[in-house]
Amino acid sequence: MLFTYNEDAMVVTGPVIESPSGLRIGQLAERVGTTVKAIRYYEALGLLDPPRRAPNGYRVYSPIAIGQLQFIRRAKVLGLSLAEIKRLFDTAKAGESISLRAQVADLLDEKLDECERQIAELVALRDSLQKRRRLTVIAQGAPPCACHGFDVSCACLPVSADEVSATSPAASPKTRA
């Protein structure tokens, strides 16, 4: 094993480079558990220090690239966007750990608020679906309707025409066709 990962402390320790020349992009990708394409993308976004180039033109990464990629991957586990990660990366790179921790706390507060909003929306959707399923079960005993003609009064779908009209506030952009 070339390095160890302490999950509790979330740090990497130990030797990380096999040779003094550094790591080529494929070696780096394998070492960190990502793809060459992702590394190039992160580099283009400024999330990774530009590597030096070997005489043959290959990218050669320093040991810091392993830490930078792990920083990105750990931030992604928190659900952060690449733009958010970039802001944190720049703060971390400047060595401003107190500011970094405050920024992380603020971003996590935003993520928690978003989770709560999404949970509320999902609970409302679940409640609506349960109500509509009950209506569908009740409608099973009703006489046949004009569903073959796709009449708006068809009771087979427990959604009124008003709920999907373009002027109805209940119609969301996601459900309009």
C-alpha positions in Angstrom: 0.0 0.0 0.0 1.4 3.3 -1.0 -0.7 5.5 1.3 -3.2 5.1 4.1 -6.5 6.8 4.6 -7.7 7.6 8.1 -11.5 7.9 7.7 -12.1 9.5 11.1 -9.5 12.2 10.5 -10.2 12.3 6.7 -6.5 12.5 5.9 -4.1 10.7 3.7 -0.7 9.8 5.1 2.3 7.9 3.9 4.4 8.0 0.7 2.3 8.8 -2.4 4.8 8.8 -5.2 6.7 5.8 -6.5 9.3 7.9 -8.4 10.7 11.4 -8.0 9.3 12.2 -11.4 5.7 12.3 -10.1 2.6 10.6 -11.3 1.2 10.5 -14.8 -2.5 11.2 -15.2 -3.5 7.5 -15.5 -1.5 6.7 -12.4 -3.1 9.6 -10.5 -6.6 8.6 -11.6 -6.0 5.0 -10.4 -4.5 6.1 -7.2 -7.4 8.4 -6.3 -10.2 6.3 -7.8 -11.4 8.7 -10.4 -11.1 8.9 -14.2 -8.6 10.6 -16.5 -11.4 12.6 -18.0 -12.5 13.9 -14.5 -8.9 14.9 -13.8 -8.7 16.9 -17.0 -12.1 18.5 -16.3 -11.1 19.5 -12.8 -7.8 20.9 -14.2 -9.8 23.0 -16.8 -12.0 24.3 -14.0 -9.0 25.3 -11.9 -9.8 22.7 -9.2 -6.4 21.1 -9.7 -3.0 22.7 -10.0 -1.7 22.5 -13.6 0.8 19.7 -13.8 4.2 20.1 -15.2 4.9 18.5 -18.6 7.4 15.8 -19.2 9.6 16.1 -22.3 7.3 13.7 -24.1 4.3 16.1 -23.3 2.7 13.8 -20.6 1.2 15.5 -17.6 3.3 14.9 -14.5 1.5 15.5 -11.2 3.1 16.4 -7.9 2.0 14.7 -4.6 -0.3 17.6 -3.8 -2.6 16.6 -6.7 -3.6 13.5 -4.7 -4.7 15.7 -1.8 -6.5 18.1 -4.1 -8.4 15.3 -5.8 -9.4 13.8 -2.5 -10.5 17.2 -1.3 -12.8 17.4 -4.4 -14.1 13.9 -3.9 -14.8 14.5 -0.2 -16.6 17.7 -1.0 -18.7 15.9 -3.6 -19.8 13.4 -0.9 -21.3 16.4 0.9 -23.4 17.1 -2.2 -21.5 20.3 -3.1 -21.5 21.5 -6.7 -18.2 22.0 -8.5 -18.7 25.8 -8.2 -19.1 25.5 -4.5 -16.1 23.2 -4.3 -14.0 25.7 -6.3 -14.8 28.4 -3.8 -13.7 26.1 -0.9 -10.7 25.0 -2.9 -9.5 28.5 -3.3 -9.9 29.2 0.4 -8.2 26.0 1.3 -5.3 26.7 -1.1 -4.9 30.1 0.6 -4.5 28.2 3.9 -7.5 29.9 5.5 -8.8 26.9 7.5 -11.0 29.0 9.9 -12.7 30.7 7.0 -12.9 27.3 5.2 -14.7 25.7 8.1 -17.2 28.6 8.3 -17.8 28.3 4.5 -18.4 24.6 4.8 -20.8 25.1 7.7 -22.7 27.7 5.7 -22.9 25.5 2.6 -24.1 22.5 4.7 -26.8 24.7 6.3 -27.9 25.5 2.7 -27.9 21.8 1.8 -29.9 21.0 4.9 -32.5 23.7 4.1 -32.8 22.3 0.5 -33.2 18.8 1.9 -36.0 20.0 4.2 -37.7 21.7 1.2 -37.4 18.6 -0.9 -38.7 16.4 1.9 -41.7 18.7 2.3 -42.4 18.5 -1.5 -42.1 14.7 -1.5 -44.4 14.4 1.5 -47.0 16.6 -0.3 -46.6 14.5 -3.4 -47.0 11.2 -1.5 -50.1 12.5 0.3 -51.6 13.6 -3.1 -50.8 10.2 -4.7 -52.4 8.4 -1.7 -55.5 10.5 -2.1 -55.7 10.0 -5.8 -55.2 6.2 -5.4 -58.1 6.1 -3.0 -60.2 8.0 -5.7 -59.1 5.5 -8.3 -60.1 2.5 -6.1 -63.5 4.1 -5.5 -63.9 4.8 -9.2 -63.4 1.1 -10.0 -67.1 0.5 -9.1 -68.4 3.4 -11.3 -70.0 2.8 -14.6 -67.8 2.9 -17.7 -66.9 6.4 -18.9 -65.8 8.0 -22.1 -62.1 7.3 -21.7 -61.9 5.8 -25.2 -62.5 9.3 -26.6 -60.1 10.8 -24.1 -63.0 13.0 -22.7 -62.0 15.4 -20.0 -64.7 14.0 -17.7 -63.0 10.5 -17.8 -62.7 9.4 -14.2 -59.9 6.8 -14.9 -57.3 9.4 -14.1 -57.9 11.1 -10.8 -56.8 14.5 -12.0 -59.2 17.2 -13.0 -58.8 19.3 -16.2 -58.4 22.4 -14.1 -55.3 21.0 -12.5 -53.5 20.8 -15.8 -54.8 23.9 -17.5 -52.1 26.4 -18.5 -53.8 29.1 -16.4 -54.1 26.9 -13.3 -51.6 27.7 -10.5 -51.6 23.9 -9.7 -50.1 23.2 -13.1 -46.3 23.1 -12.8 -43.9 23.5 -15.7 -42.8 19.9 -15.1 -46.3 18.5 -15.9 -47.4 20.7 -18.8 -47.0 19.2 -22.2 
